[in-house]
Amino acid sequence: MQLTAPASRRTGVRDTDGMAVASFVLGLLGLLVLNVFLGPIAIVLATVALLRGTARRGRAWLGLALGIADLVVLVAFMQADSTISWSF
């Protein structure tokens, strides 16, 4: 006697889709605030989501690109201000 329905999707796909979306959101937010923290987190989440085979590959790639852009923006402002942080 089976008490649960059979799984229609692979286990963990929903988690990887969430990681892809989270990387996109964190990468986007990182362009405005806390790019030194949010950029690397977005890169890691996007990479893990892509390696695990997310269905939202476009969002994961955008999250990866935005995470890298966060770090590029940080380096550009550090070069311009000669400081680790920047403000508007």
mmCIF file as gemmi writes it, N, C-alpha and C atoms, coordinates in Angstrom:
data_model
loop_
_atom_site.group_PDB
_atom_site.id
_atom_site.type_symbol
_atom_site.label_atom_id
_atom_site.label_alt_id
_atom_site.label_comp_id
_atom_site.label_asym_id
_atom_site.label_entity_id
_atom_site.label_seq_id
_atom_site.pdbx_PDB_ins_code
_atom_site.Cartn_x
_atom_site.Cartn_y
_atom_site.Cartn_z
_atom_site.occupancy
_atom_site.B_iso_or_equiv
_atom_site.pdbx_formal_charge
_atom_site.auth_seq_id
_atom_site.auth_asym_id
_atom_site.pdbx_PDB_model_num
ATOM 1 N N . MET Axp A 1 ? 0.834 -1.173 0 1 0 ? 1 A 1
ATOM 2 C CA . MET Axp A 1 ? 0 0 0 1 0 ? 1 A 1
ATOM 3 C C . MET Axp A 1 ? 0.888 1.249 0 1 0 ? 1 A 1
ATOM 4 N N . GLN Axp A 2 ? 0.666 2.126 -0.979 1 0 ? 2 A 1
ATOM 5 C CA . GLN Axp A 2 ? 1.469 3.342 -1.112 1 0 ? 2 A 1
ATOM 6 C C . GLN Axp A 2 ? 0.683 4.517 -0.558 1 0 ? 2 A 1
ATOM 7 N N . LEU Axp A 3 ? 1.29 5.248 0.384 1 0 ? 3 A 1
ATOM 8 C CA . LEU Axp A 3 ? 0.596 6.356 1.038 1 0 ? 3 A 1
ATOM 9 C C . LEU Axp A 3 ? 0.877 7.707 0.399 1 0 ? 3 A 1
ATOM 10 N N . THR Axp A 4 ? 1.912 7.799 -0.403 1 0 ? 4 A 1
ATOM 11 C CA . THR Axp A 4 ? 2.242 9.072 -1.031 1 0 ? 4 A 1
ATOM 12 C C . THR Axp A 4 ? 2.238 8.926 -2.545 1 0 ? 4 A 1
ATOM 13 N N . ALA Axp A 5 ? 2.043 10.032 -3.202 1 0 ? 5 A 1
ATOM 14 C CA . ALA Axp A 5 ? 2.066 10.032 -4.663 1 0 ? 5 A 1
ATOM 15 C C . ALA Axp A 5 ? 3.509 9.941 -5.143 1 0 ? 5 A 1
ATOM 16 N N . PRO Axp A 6 ? 3.719 9.292 -6.274 1 0 ? 6 A 1
ATOM 17 C CA . PRO Axp A 6 ? 5.087 9.221 -6.801 1 0 ? 6 A 1
ATOM 18 C C . PRO Axp A 6 ? 5.583 10.613 -7.201 1 0 ? 6 A 1
ATOM 19 N N . ALA Axp A 7 ? 6.864 10.82 -7.058 1 0 ? 7 A 1
ATOM 20 C CA . ALA Axp A 7 ? 7.458 12.115 -7.396 1 0 ? 7 A 1
ATOM 21 C C . ALA Axp A 7 ? 7.404 12.324 -8.906 1 0 ? 7 A 1
ATOM 22 N N . SER Axp A 8 ? 6.914 13.497 -9.312 1 0 ? 8 A 1
ATOM 23 C CA . SER Axp A 8 ? 6.837 13.779 -10.742 1 0 ? 8 A 1
ATOM 24 C C . SER Axp A 8 ? 8.081 14.516 -11.228 1 0 ? 8 A 1
ATOM 25 N N . ARG Axp A 9 ? 8.81 15.135 -10.32 1 0 ? 9 A 1
ATOM 26 C CA . ARG Axp A 9 ? 10.051 15.831 -10.667 1 0 ? 9 A 1
ATOM 27 C C . ARG Axp A 9 ? 11.181 15.28 -9.82 1 0 ? 9 A 1
ATOM 28 N N . ARG Axp A 10 ? 12.389 15.529 -10.305 1 0 ? 10 A 1
ATOM 29 C CA . ARG Axp A 10 ? 13.537 15.093 -9.53 1 0 ? 10 A 1
ATOM 30 C C . ARG Axp A 10 ? 13.571 15.818 -8.19 1 0 ? 10 A 1
ATOM 31 N N . THR Axp A 11 ? 14.042 15.146 -7.181 1 0 ? 11 A 1
ATOM 32 C CA . THR Axp A 11 ? 14.187 15.763 -5.878 1 0 ? 11 A 1
ATOM 33 C C . THR Axp A 11 ? 15.27 16.827 -5.945 1 0 ? 11 A 1
ATOM 34 N N . GLY Axp A 12 ? 14.981 17.981 -5.406 1 0 ? 12 A 1
ATOM 35 C CA . GLY Axp A 12 ? 15.962 19.051 -5.362 1 0 ? 12 A 1
ATOM 36 C C . GLY Axp A 12 ? 15.885 20.041 -6.499 1 0 ? 12 A 1
ATOM 37 N N . VAL Axp A 13 ? 15.083 19.79 -7.531 1 0 ? 13 A 1
ATOM 38 C CA . VAL Axp A 13 ? 14.98 20.726 -8.648 1 0 ? 13 A 1
ATOM 39 C C . VAL Axp A 13 ? 14.362 22.032 -8.172 1 0 ? 13 A 1
ATOM 40 N N . ARG Axp A 14 ? 13.387 21.933 -7.299 1 0 ? 14 A 1
ATOM 41 C CA . ARG Axp A 14 ? 12.746 23.135 -6.78 1 0 ? 14 A 1
ATOM 42 C C . ARG Axp A 14 ? 13.749 23.963 -5.982 1 0 ? 14 A 1
ATOM 43 N N . ASP Axp A 15 ? 14.633 23.295 -5.231 1 0 ? 15 A 1
ATOM 44 C CA . ASP Axp A 15 ? 15.665 24.006 -4.48 1 0 ? 15 A 1
ATOM 45 C C . ASP Axp A 15 ? 16.624 24.725 -5.42 1 0 ? 15 A 1
ATOM 46 N N . THR Axp A 16 ? 17.005 24.082 -6.503 1 0 ? 16 A 1
ATOM 47 C CA . THR Axp A 16 ? 17.932 24.723 -7.429 1 0 ? 16 A 1
ATOM 48 C C . THR Axp A 16 ? 17.265 25.887 -8.164 1 0 ? 16 A 1
ATOM 49 N N . ASP Axp A 17 ? 15.972 25.772 -8.439 1 0 ? 17 A 1
ATOM 50 C CA . ASP Axp A 17 ? 15.255 26.894 -9.045 1 0 ? 17 A 1
ATOM 51 C C . ASP Axp A 17 ? 15.236 28.08 -8.087 1 0 ? 17 A 1
ATOM 52 N N . GLY Axp A 18 ? 15.053 27.807 -6.815 1 0 ? 18 A 1
ATOM 53 C CA . GLY Axp A 18 ? 15.077 28.866 -5.804 1 0 ? 18 A 1
ATOM 54 C C . GLY Axp A 18 ? 16.452 29.506 -5.699 1 0 ? 18 A 1
ATOM 55 N N . MET Axp A 19 ? 17.496 28.687 -5.82 1 0 ? 19 A 1
ATOM 56 C CA . MET Axp A 19 ? 18.858 29.236 -5.791 1 0 ? 19 A 1
ATOM 57 C C . MET Axp A 19 ? 19.11 30.138 -6.988 1 0 ? 19 A 1
ATOM 58 N N . ALA Axp A 20 ? 18.597 29.76 -8.151 1 0 ? 20 A 1
ATOM 59 C CA . ALA Axp A 20 ? 18.776 30.579 -9.353 1 0 ? 20 A 1
ATOM 60 C C . ALA Axp A 20 ? 18.096 31.93 -9.189 1 0 ? 20 A 1
ATOM 61 N N . VAL Axp A 21 ? 16.879 31.929 -8.681 1 0 ? 21 A 1
ATOM 62 C CA . VAL Axp A 21 ? 16.148 33.176 -8.475 1 0 ? 21 A 1
ATOM 63 C C . VAL Axp A 21 ? 16.831 34.011 -7.393 1 0 ? 21 A 1
ATOM 64 N N . ALA Axp A 22 ? 17.264 33.37 -6.312 1 0 ? 22 A 1
ATOM 65 C CA . ALA Axp A 22 ? 17.943 34.089 -5.234 1 0 ? 22 A 1
ATOM 66 C C . ALA Axp A 22 ? 19.237 34.728 -5.729 1 0 ? 22 A 1
ATOM 67 N N . SER Axp A 23 ? 19.979 34.024 -6.572 1 0 ? 23 A 1
ATOM 68 C CA . SER Axp A 23 ? 21.221 34.6 -7.094 1 0 ? 23 A 1
ATOM 69 C C . SER Axp A 23 ? 20.927 35.83 -7.944 1 0 ? 23 A 1
ATOM 70 N N . PHE Axp A 24 ? 19.864 35.779 -8.734 1 0 ? 24 A 1
ATOM 71 C CA . PHE Axp A 24 ? 19.476 36.931 -9.555 1 0 ? 24 A 1
ATOM 72 C C . PHE Axp A 24 ? 19.106 38.122 -8.672 1 0 ? 24 A 1
ATOM 73 N N . VAL Axp A 25 ? 18.283 37.891 -7.663 1 0 ? 25 A 1
ATOM 74 C CA . VAL Axp A 25 ? 17.834 38.972 -6.781 1 0 ? 25 A 1
ATOM 75 C C . VAL Axp A 25 ? 19.007 39.551 -5.991 1 0 ? 25 A 1
ATOM 76 N N . LEU Axp A 26 ? 19.853 38.69 -5.437 1 0 ? 26 A 1
ATOM 77 C CA . LEU Axp A 26 ? 20.994 39.178 -4.664 1 0 ? 26 A 1
ATOM 78 C C . LEU Axp A 26 ? 22.001 39.913 -5.547 1 0 ? 26 A 1
ATOM 79 N N . GLY Axp A 27 ? 22.191 39.429 -6.755 1 0 ? 27 A 1
ATOM 80 C CA . GLY Axp A 27 ? 23.085 40.121 -7.678 1 0 ? 27 A 1
ATOM 81 C C . GLY Axp A 27 ? 22.56 41.492 -8.054 1 0 ? 27 A 1
ATOM 82 N N . LEU Axp A 28 ? 21.254 41.591 -8.23 1 0 ? 28 A 1
ATOM 83 C CA . LEU Axp A 28 ? 20.633 42.872 -8.555 1 0 ? 28 A 1
ATOM 84 C C . LEU Axp A 28 ? 20.727 43.836 -7.381 1 0 ? 28 A 1
ATOM 85 N N . LEU Axp A 29 ? 20.446 43.361 -6.195 1 0 ? 29 A 1
ATOM 86 C CA . LEU Axp A 29 ? 20.56 44.199 -5 1 0 ? 29 A 1
ATOM 87 C C . LEU Axp A 29 ? 22.008 44.598 -4.74 1 0 ? 29 A 1
ATOM 88 N N . GLY Axp A 30 ? 22.924 43.713 -5.061 1 0 ? 30 A 1
ATOM 89 C CA . GLY Axp A 30 ? 24.333 43.983 -4.841 1 0 ? 30 A 1
ATOM 90 C C . GLY Axp A 30 ? 24.864 45.141 -5.667 1 0 ? 30 A 1
ATOM 91 N N . LEU Axp A 31 ? 24.199 45.469 -6.757 1 0 ? 31 A 1
ATOM 92 C CA . LEU Axp A 31 ? 24.621 46.633 -7.529 1 0 ? 31 A 1
ATOM 93 C C . LEU Axp A 31 ? 24.368 47.931 -6.773 1 0 ? 31 A 1
ATOM 94 N N . LEU Axp A 32 ? 23.43 47.9 -5.828 1 0 ? 32 A 1
ATOM 95 C CA . LEU Axp A 32 ? 23.086 49.099 -5.069 1 0 ? 32 A 1
ATOM 96 C C . LEU Axp A 32 ? 23.728 49.14 -3.687 1 0 ? 32 A 1
ATOM 97 N N . VAL Axp A 33 ? 23.677 48.025 -2.965 1 0 ? 33 A 1
ATOM 98 C CA . VAL Axp A 33 ? 24.172 47.996 -1.586 1 0 ? 33 A 1
ATOM 99 C C . VAL Axp A 33 ? 24.925 46.697 -1.322 1 0 ? 33 A 1
ATOM 100 N N . LEU Axp A 34 ? 25.896 46.758 -0.433 1 0 ? 34 A 1
ATOM 101 C CA . LEU Axp A 34 ? 26.612 45.586 0.074 1 0 ? 34 A 1
ATOM 102 C C . LEU Axp A 34 ? 27.156 44.667 -1.015 1 0 ? 34 A 1
ATOM 103 N N . ASN Axp A 35 ? 27.691 45.263 -2.07 1 0 ? 35 A 1
ATOM 104 C CA . ASN Axp A 35 ? 28.171 44.436 -3.174 1 0 ? 35 A 1
ATOM 105 C C . ASN Axp A 35 ? 29.341 43.547 -2.775 1 0 ? 35 A 1
ATOM 106 N N . VAL Axp A 36 ? 30.08 43.91 -1.739 1 0 ? 36 A 1
ATOM 107 C CA . VAL Axp A 36 ? 31.196 43.083 -1.301 1 0 ? 36 A 1
ATOM 108 C C . VAL Axp A 36 ? 30.706 41.752 -0.716 1 0 ? 36 A 1
ATOM 109 N N . PHE Axp A 37 ? 29.477 41.722 -0.191 1 0 ? 37 A 1
ATOM 110 C CA . PHE Axp A 37 ? 28.9 40.493 0.365 1 0 ? 37 A 1
ATOM 111 C C . PHE Axp A 37 ? 27.947 39.805 -0.612 1 0 ? 37 A 1
ATOM 112 N N . LEU Axp A 38 ? 27.071 40.591 -1.224 1 0 ? 38 A 1
ATOM 113 C CA . LEU Axp A 38 ? 26.027 40.01 -2.068 1 0 ? 38 A 1
ATOM 114 C C . LEU Axp A 38 ? 26.564 39.483 -3.394 1 0 ? 38 A 1
ATOM 115 N N . GLY Axp A 39 ? 27.608 40.102 -3.923 1 0 ? 39 A 1
ATOM 116 C CA . GLY Axp A 39 ? 28.204 39.636 -5.188 1 0 ? 39 A 1
ATOM 117 C C . GLY Axp A 39 ? 28.709 38.209 -5.105 1 0 ? 39 A 1
ATOM 118 N N . PRO Axp A 40 ? 29.589 37.903 -4.135 1 0 ? 40 A 1
ATOM 119 C CA . PRO Axp A 40 ? 30.07 36.523 -4.022 1 0 ? 40 A 1
ATOM 120 C C . PRO Axp A 40 ? 28.968 35.516 -3.7 1 0 ? 40 A 1
ATOM 121 N N . ILE Axp A 41 ? 27.991 35.911 -2.894 1 0 ? 41 A 1
ATOM 122 C CA . ILE Axp A 41 ? 26.884 34.996 -2.586 1 0 ? 41 A 1
ATOM 123 C C . ILE Axp A 41 ? 26.093 34.684 -3.853 1 0 ? 41 A 1
ATOM 124 N N . ALA Axp A 42 ? 25.84 35.709 -4.67 1 0 ? 42 A 1
ATOM 125 C CA . ALA Axp A 42 ? 25.119 35.501 -5.932 1 0 ? 42 A 1
ATOM 126 C C . ALA Axp A 42 ? 25.902 34.583 -6.859 1 0 ? 42 A 1
ATOM 127 N N . ILE Axp A 43 ? 27.213 34.744 -6.899 1 0 ? 43 A 1
ATOM 128 C CA . ILE Axp A 43 ? 28.051 33.897 -7.758 1 0 ? 43 A 1
ATOM 129 C C . ILE Axp A 43 ? 27.989 32.442 -7.3 1 0 ? 43 A 1
ATOM 130 N N . VAL Axp A 44 ? 28.1 32.224 -6.003 1 0 ? 44 A 1
ATOM 131 C CA . VAL Axp A 44 ? 28.068 30.852 -5.479 1 0 ? 44 A 1
ATOM 132 C C . VAL Axp A 44 ? 26.705 30.206 -5.723 1 0 ? 44 A 1
ATOM 133 N N . LEU Axp A 45 ? 25.622 30.923 -5.428 1 0 ? 45 A 1
ATOM 134 C CA . LEU Axp A 45 ? 24.28 30.357 -5.636 1 0 ? 45 A 1
ATOM 135 C C . LEU Axp A 45 ? 24.03 30.034 -7.105 1 0 ? 45 A 1
ATOM 136 N N . ALA Axp A 46 ? 24.435 30.923 -7.993 1 0 ? 46 A 1
ATOM 137 C CA . ALA Axp A 46 ? 24.232 30.687 -9.424 1 0 ? 46 A 1
ATOM 138 C C . ALA Axp A 46 ? 25.037 29.482 -9.901 1 0 ? 46 A 1
ATOM 139 N N . THR Axp A 47 ? 26.271 29.378 -9.429 1 0 ? 47 A 1
ATOM 140 C CA . THR Axp A 47 ? 27.118 28.262 -9.838 1 0 ? 47 A 1
ATOM 141 C C . THR Axp A 47 ? 26.553 26.928 -9.355 1 0 ? 47 A 1
ATOM 142 N N . VAL Axp A 48 ? 26.114 26.895 -8.112 1 0 ? 48 A 1
ATOM 143 C CA . VAL Axp A 48 ? 25.529 25.653 -7.573 1 0 ? 48 A 1
ATOM 144 C C . VAL Axp A 48 ? 24.25 25.3 -8.325 1 0 ? 48 A 1
ATOM 145 N N . ALA Axp A 49 ? 23.408 26.293 -8.596 1 0 ? 49 A 1
ATOM 146 C CA . ALA Axp A 49 ? 22.164 26.035 -9.328 1 0 ? 49 A 1
ATOM 147 C C . ALA Axp A 49 ? 22.453 25.494 -10.722 1 0 ? 49 A 1
ATOM 148 N N . LEU Axp A 50 ? 23.446 26.067 -11.406 1 0 ? 50 A 1
ATOM 149 C CA . LEU Axp A 50 ? 23.788 25.585 -12.747 1 0 ? 50 A 1
ATOM 150 C C . LEU Axp A 50 ? 24.373 24.178 -12.701 1 0 ? 50 A 1
ATOM 151 N N . LEU Axp A 51 ? 25.214 23.905 -11.721 1 0 ? 51 A 1
ATOM 152 C CA . LEU Axp A 51 ? 25.805 22.57 -11.62 1 0 ? 51 A 1
ATOM 153 C C . LEU Axp A 51 ? 24.772 21.502 -11.281 1 0 ? 51 A 1
ATOM 154 N N . ARG Axp A 52 ? 23.745 21.869 -10.532 1 0 ? 52 A 1
ATOM 155 C CA . ARG Axp A 52 ? 22.701 20.908 -10.154 1 0 ? 52 A 1
ATOM 156 C C . ARG Axp A 52 ? 21.596 20.795 -11.206 1 0 ? 52 A 1
ATOM 157 N N . GLY Axp A 53 ? 21.672 21.582 -12.256 1 0 ? 53 A 1
ATOM 158 C CA . GLY Axp A 53 ? 20.724 21.446 -13.355 1 0 ? 53 A 1
ATOM 159 C C . GLY Axp A 53 ? 19.391 22.119 -13.126 1 0 ? 53 A 1
ATOM 160 N N . THR Axp A 54 ? 19.409 23.385 -12.809 1 0 ? 54 A 1
ATOM 161 C CA . THR Axp A 54 ? 18.175 24.122 -12.593 1 0 ? 54 A 1
ATOM 162 C C . THR Axp A 54 ? 17.39 24.276 -13.895 1 0 ? 54 A 1
ATOM 163 N N . ALA Axp A 55 ? 16.091 24.39 -13.761 1 0 ? 55 A 1
ATOM 164 C CA . ALA Axp A 55 ? 15.243 24.647 -14.921 1 0 ? 55 A 1
ATOM 165 C C . ALA Axp A 55 ? 15.271 26.122 -15.291 1 0 ? 55 A 1
ATOM 166 N N . ARG Axp A 56 ? 15.713 26.959 -14.372 1 0 ? 56 A 1
ATOM 167 C CA . ARG Axp A 56 ? 15.786 28.406 -14.597 1 0 ? 56 A 1
ATOM 168 C C . ARG Axp A 56 ? 17.225 28.814 -14.906 1 0 ? 56 A 1
ATOM 169 N N . ARG Axp A 57 ? 17.739 28.274 -15.971 1 0 ? 57 A 1
ATOM 170 C CA . ARG Axp A 57 ? 19.133 28.522 -16.332 1 0 ? 57 A 1
ATOM 171 C C . ARG Axp A 57 ? 19.382 29.986 -16.679 1 0 ? 57 A 1
ATOM 172 N N . GLY Axp A 58 ? 18.423 30.644 -17.291 1 0 ? 58 A 1
ATOM 173 C CA . GLY Axp A 58 ? 18.576 32.055 -17.644 1 0 ? 58 A 1
ATOM 174 C C . GLY Axp A 58 ? 18.741 32.929 -16.418 1 0 ? 58 A 1
ATOM 175 N N . ARG Axp A 59 ? 17.926 32.668 -15.4 1 0 ? 59 A 1
ATOM 176 C CA . ARG Axp A 59 ? 18.037 33.438 -14.156 1 0 ? 59 A 1
ATOM 177 C C . ARG Axp A 59 ? 19.362 33.155 -13.464 1 0 ? 59 A 1
ATOM 178 N N . ALA Axp A 60 ? 19.804 31.903 -13.513 1 0 ? 60 A 1
ATOM 179 C CA . ALA Axp A 60 ? 21.08 31.561 -12.886 1 0 ? 60 A 1
ATOM 180 C C . ALA Axp A 60 ? 22.23 32.259 -13.609 1 0 ? 60 A 1
ATOM 181 N N . TRP Axp A 61 ? 22.198 32.283 -14.933 1 0 ? 61 A 1
ATOM 182 C CA . TRP Axp A 61 ? 23.251 32.972 -15.689 1 0 ? 61 A 1
ATOM 183 C C . TRP Axp A 61 ? 23.221 34.474 -15.419 1 0 ? 61 A 1
ATOM 184 N N . LEU Axp A 62 ? 22.026 35.056 -15.331 1 0 ? 62 A 1
ATOM 185 C CA . LEU Axp A 62 ? 21.923 36.476 -14.997 1 0 ? 62 A 1
ATOM 186 C C . LEU Axp A 62 ? 22.433 36.744 -13.587 1 0 ? 62 A 1
ATOM 187 N N . GLY Axp A 63 ? 22.117 35.859 -12.651 1 0 ? 63 A 1
ATOM 188 C CA . GLY Axp A 63 ? 22.622 36.004 -11.29 1 0 ? 63 A 1
ATOM 189 C C . GLY Axp A 63 ? 24.131 35.936 -11.249 1 0 ? 63 A 1
ATOM 190 N N . LEU Axp A 64 ? 24.708 35.034 -12.036 1 0 ? 64 A 1
ATOM 191 C CA . LEU Axp A 64 ? 26.17 34.918 -12.119 1 0 ? 64 A 1
ATOM 192 C C . LEU Axp A 64 ? 26.77 36.194 -12.705 1 0 ? 64 A 1
ATOM 193 N N . ALA Axp A 65 ? 26.176 36.685 -13.777 1 0 ? 65 A 1
ATOM 194 C CA . ALA Axp A 65 ? 26.686 37.907 -14.414 1 0 ? 65 A 1
ATOM 195 C C . ALA Axp A 65 ? 26.542 39.113 -13.48 1 0 ? 65 A 1
ATOM 196 N N . LEU Axp A 66 ? 25.421 39.219 -12.783 1 0 ? 66 A 1
ATOM 197 C CA . LEU Axp A 66 ? 25.229 40.335 -11.853 1 0 ? 66 A 1
ATOM 198 C C . LEU Axp A 66 ? 26.169 40.24 -10.66 1 0 ? 66 A 1
ATOM 199 N N . GLY Axp A 67 ? 26.432 39.03 -10.19 1 0 ? 67 A 1
ATOM 200 C CA . GLY Axp A 67 ? 27.384 38.852 -9.098 1 0 ? 67 A 1
ATOM 201 C C . GLY Axp A 67 ? 28.779 39.304 -9.501 1 0 ? 67 A 1
ATOM 202 N N . ILE Axp A 68 ? 29.182 38.96 -10.708 1 0 ? 68 A 1
ATOM 203 C CA . ILE Axp A 68 ? 30.477 39.399 -11.221 1 0 ? 68 A 1
ATOM 204 C C . ILE Axp A 68 ? 30.48 40.918 -11.403 1 0 ? 68 A 1
ATOM 205 N N . ALA Axp A 69 ? 29.365 41.463 -11.913 1 0 ? 69 A 1
ATOM 206 C CA . ALA Axp A 69 ? 29.251 42.912 -12.087 1 0 ? 69 A 1
ATOM 207 C C . ALA Axp A 69 ? 29.342 43.628 -10.741 1 0 ? 69 A 1
ATOM 208 N N . ASP Axp A 70 ? 28.792 43.032 -9.69 1 0 ? 70 A 1
ATOM 209 C CA . ASP Axp A 70 ? 28.9 43.623 -8.351 1 0 ? 70 A 1
ATOM 210 C C . ASP Axp A 70 ? 30.36 43.806 -7.968 1 0 ? 70 A 1
ATOM 211 N N . LEU Axp A 71 ? 31.156 42.787 -8.206 1 0 ? 71 A 1
ATOM 212 C CA . LEU Axp A 71 ? 32.571 42.864 -7.847 1 0 ? 71 A 1
ATOM 213 C C . LEU Axp A 71 ? 33.338 43.837 -8.738 1 0 ? 71 A 1
ATOM 214 N N . VAL Axp A 72 ? 32.949 43.906 -10.008 1 0 ? 72 A 1
ATOM 215 C CA . VAL Axp A 72 ? 33.588 44.865 -10.918 1 0 ? 72 A 1
ATOM 216 C C . VAL Axp A 72 ? 33.264 46.297 -10.481 1 0 ? 72 A 1
ATOM 217 N N . VAL Axp A 73 ? 32.011 46.552 -10.117 1 0 ? 73 A 1
ATOM 218 C CA . VAL Axp A 73 ? 31.618 47.877 -9.636 1 0 ? 73 A 1
ATOM 219 C C . VAL Axp A 73 ? 32.373 48.213 -8.356 1 0 ? 73 A 1
ATOM 220 N N . LEU Axp A 74 ? 32.5 47.246 -7.465 1 0 ? 74 A 1
ATOM 221 C CA . LEU Axp A 74 ? 33.239 47.468 -6.223 1 0 ? 74 A 1
ATOM 222 C C . LEU Axp A 74 ? 34.685 47.852 -6.512 1 0 ? 74 A 1
ATOM 223 N N . VAL Axp A 75 ? 35.34 47.122 -7.402 1 0 ? 75 A 1
ATOM 224 C CA . VAL Axp A 75 ? 36.736 47.414 -7.74 1 0 ? 75 A 1
ATOM 225 C C . VAL Axp A 75 ? 36.846 48.793 -8.398 1 0 ? 75 A 1
ATOM 226 N N . ALA Axp A 76 ? 35.907 49.13 -9.263 1 0 ? 76 A 1
ATOM 227 C CA . ALA Axp A 76 ? 35.94 50.438 -9.932 1 0 ? 76 A 1
ATOM 228 C C . ALA Axp A 76 ? 35.815 51.569 -8.917 1 0 ? 76 A 1
ATOM 229 N N . PHE Axp A 77 ? 34.895 51.444 -7.975 1 0 ? 77 A 1
ATOM 230 C CA . PHE Axp A 77 ? 34.741 52.487 -6.969 1 0 ? 77 A 1
ATOM 231 C C . PHE Axp A 77 ? 35.909 52.514 -5.995 1 0 ? 77 A 1
ATOM 232 N N . MET Axp A 78 ? 36.492 51.361 -5.72 1 0 ? 78 A 1
ATOM 233 C CA . MET Axp A 78 ? 37.675 51.333 -4.854 1 0 ? 78 A 1
ATOM 234 C C . MET Axp A 78 ? 38.841 52.054 -5.528 1 0 ? 78 A 1
ATOM 235 N N . GLN Axp A 79 ? 38.986 51.875 -6.828 1 0 ? 79 A 1
ATOM 236 C CA . GLN Axp A 79 ? 40.048 52.561 -7.551 1 0 ? 79 A 1
ATOM 237 C C . GLN Axp A 79 ? 39.799 54.063 -7.606 1 0 ? 79 A 1
ATOM 238 N N . ALA Axp A 80 ? 38.561 54.465 -7.75 1 0 ? 80 A 1
ATOM 239 C CA . ALA Axp A 80 ? 38.23 55.883 -7.853 1 0 ? 80 A 1
ATOM 240 C C . ALA Axp A 80 ? 38.365 56.582 -6.5 1 0 ? 80 A 1
ATOM 241 N N . ASP Axp A 81 ? 37.958 55.93 -5.406 1 0 ? 81 A 1
ATOM 242 C CA . ASP Axp A 81 ? 37.945 56.558 -4.082 1 0 ? 81 A 1
ATOM 243 C C . ASP Axp A 81 ? 39.133 56.163 -3.22 1 0 ? 81 A 1
ATOM 244 N N . SER Axp A 82 ? 39.853 55.14 -3.59 1 0 ? 82 A 1
ATOM 245 C CA . SER Axp A 82 ? 40.94 54.581 -2.774 1 0 ? 82 A 1
ATOM 246 C C . SER Axp A 82 ? 40.449 54.107 -1.414 1 0 ? 82 A 1
ATOM 247 N N . THR Axp A 83 ? 39.217 53.588 -1.389 1 0 ? 83 A 1
ATOM 248 C CA . THR Axp A 83 ? 38.638 53.036 -0.159 1 0 ? 83 A 1
ATOM 249 C C . THR Axp A 83 ? 38.006 51.684 -0.477 1 0 ? 83 A 1
ATOM 250 N N . ILE Axp A 84 ? 37.607 50.976 0.584 1 0 ? 84 A 1
ATOM 251 C CA . ILE Axp A 84 ? 36.963 49.681 0.406 1 0 ? 84 A 1
ATOM 252 C C . ILE Axp A 84 ? 35.463 49.844 0.185 1 0 ? 84 A 1
ATOM 253 N N . SER Axp A 85 ? 34.862 50.883 0.716 1 0 ? 85 A 1
ATOM 254 C CA . SER Axp A 85 ? 33.416 51.092 0.583 1 0 ? 85 A 1
ATOM 255 C C . SER Axp A 85 ? 33.152 52.303 -0.318 1 0 ? 85 A 1
ATOM 256 N N . TRP Axp A 86 ? 31.915 52.431 -0.733 1 0 ? 86 A 1
ATOM 257 C CA . TRP Axp A 86 ? 31.519 53.57 -1.542 1 0 ? 86 A 1
ATOM 258 C C . TRP Axp A 86 ? 30.11 53.976 -1.179 1 0 ? 86 A 1
ATOM 259 N N . SER Axp A 87 ? 29.755 55.202 -1.502 1 0 ? 87 A 1
ATOM 260 C CA . SER Axp A 87 ? 28.408 55.697 -1.203 1 0 ? 87 A 1
ATOM 261 C C . SER Axp A 87 ? 27.946 56.57 -2.357 1 0 ? 87 A 1
ATOM 262 N N . PHE Axp A 88 ? 26.664 56.886 -2.353 1 0 ? 88 A 1
ATOM 263 C CA . PHE Axp A 88 ? 26.084 57.7 -3.423 1 0 ? 88 A 1
ATOM 264 C C . PHE Axp A 88 ? 26.501 59.143 -3.296 1 0 ? 88 A 1
